[in-house]
Amino acid sequence: MQLLNEKEGSLAVTYARQVLNEHICRKPEETIYLPQEFSEKRGVFVTLTKSGDLRGCIGFPLPVMPLGAAIKDAAISAAEADPRFPPVRCPELPFIHIDITVLSVPVVCDLSPEKRPKAIKIGTHGLIVRGYNRSGLLLPQVAVEWGFDELTFLNQVCLKAGLPAESWKDPGVELLTFEGQIFTE
């Protein structure tokens, strides 16, 4: 994955803010021209917080669309379609903090279940589990923010998927890791 530089990361966050202002508050703003890097397909998540508390987080774990389009769709979805929260309203928007996480392509962890914890680097890897018609994802920053060790991180991503905590030990449950570049307002 070609990394974004700080200027491009800052532009990603500015663009997400503009998208939300235009979509939620119906405030037309000056068009932001995105450089070529934003036309490459990338996985991305947009995280919204308010006073340090999660307010919405939606994204695309796989590179299914160009980064610019993915940021736009994820920002709107995080604000309006995260089922854990009511939609963000215009008066609330100035108090919302935006983080963008640009993801590497997830890689299947082909290790036996007992070796999986040693393959995880806290602060570097995000996790995806898939099994029994369920899936769950936790971004790399979640383990750091909550002080998780590798076992807790694995258990928590299983719970996020709606699976029992230690499902990662089941050879039929697939584990994937990915990395993320985090850009914040």
N, C-alpha and C positions, 0 to 999 in steps of 0.2 A: 504494500500500500504506500503510495506517495503521500507523505505527510503534508498537511497544510502548514504554511508559515503563520506567524502571529498576526500579520496584517490580514490574511485570508480568514483566519479564525475570528478575528474581531469583526470582519465584514459579515461572516455567517451569523453572528449574534445580532448585529445591527439589522441585517435582513429579516431575521425572525421577528424582531421587535416591530419593524415596519409592517410586515405581514399581519401581525396581530392588531396593530393600530388601524390598519386599513380594513381588516375583516370585522373586528369586534366593534370598533368605534366609528367605522365608516369615514375615517379621515384620510383622504387621498394625500399621498406624500410624493416627493420627488422620486423618480424611478432610480433604483439602485442597479447599476450594471455589474453583473457578476462575471469574474474572469473565467477563463477556459476550465480551470480546475473544478468549477461548479457544474460543468456539463458531464463530468465523469460519474458513472454510477457508483454510489457509495451507500453503505448502511449508515443511518444516523438516528439519534434520539434527541428530542427536545424535552428538557426538564424545566418545569415552572415551579418556583417556590415563592412563598409569601411569609415574611417574618421568620425565615429559616425552616418553615414547614412545607412539605411537599404539597403542591397544588395541582399537579398534572404531569404526566410523563408518558409520551407515546413516541414510537419510532418504527424504524425498519431495520431489523437485524441483518438483512441481506441487501446487497447492492442491486435493487430492483428498478431504480430510476435515477436520473441525474441528481447530484447532490442538491442543487438549487431547488428543484421540484420536491425532493424529499424533505428538505428543511421546511418549505412552505406547508406541505401536507401535514407533517409531524407537528409543527407549531399550532396550526389550527385544531388538529385533533387533540393535542395536549390541553388546549384551552377549552375545548367544547365537548370532547367525546371520551375523556377518561372516565370510565364508569364509577370510579371511586369518589368523584367530586362533581358538584354542580358546575355548569358552564361559567367561565370567567366573564364578567360584565365590564363594560367600559370604565366605570368609576374605580374599579379595582385594579385595572391594568397598570397604572403608574407604580403600584406597590408590588408588582410581580417581578421577580428576578428570573432571568433566562440563562440556562446553560445548554450548550450544544455539545454532544458527544459524537464525533465522527468515528465510525467503527472500521476495523479491519474485517476481512472476510472470516467468518467463524471456521474453525478447524476442528474436526472430530478428534477427540482424545481416544486413541486406539489402545490405551493401556488397560490392563485388567482392573476391575473395580478397586482392589486393595491398593493399587499404585496411583490411583487418580489424585489423591490429595497432594502427593509430591510433585505433580505436574502443574499445580496452580501457583501462580505468583501473585500474592496479595498486592494490590495497588497497580498491577499491570493487567491482569486478566479479568474479563467479564465472563460470565458463565451462562450457558443455555443447557437445559435438560429437556429431553424429549422421550416420552414413553407412555404407553397405555392411552393413546389418543389425547395426550396433554403435553403442554410445553410451558416452560417458564424461563425468564431471562432476568439477570441482575447485571447492571453495569459495573465496570471496574471500581468506580468510586464508592459504591455501596459498602463493600467490605471494609474500606478505610474509614468511612463515616461512622459505621457501627462498631468498629473494632473487631471484626470477625477474623478468626483464624481460618485455615483451609477447610477444616471439617464443618465448622459453623456455616461457612459460605456455601458449601455443597448442600448441607441440610436446608438452608434458607432458600436456595434456588429450587429445590424440590418442593418445598412448601408453597412457594410462589406459583408453581405449576399445578398445585392442587394434589400433589402426590405426598405420601408419607415422607417424613424427614430423611430417612436413610435410603430412599429409593435409588440414589446414585450407586449404591452397592450392588444393585441388580444388573447383571450383564445385559439384560434386555432394555435397559434405560440408557439412552445415548447421551453422552456429555460432549459439549463443544466449548471451546475457549475462543476468545477474541480479545483484541486490544482496542483501546479507544483514546482519541485525542480530545481533551476536554477544553472547551472555550467558554468563558463566563463573562457576564457583564461586569 
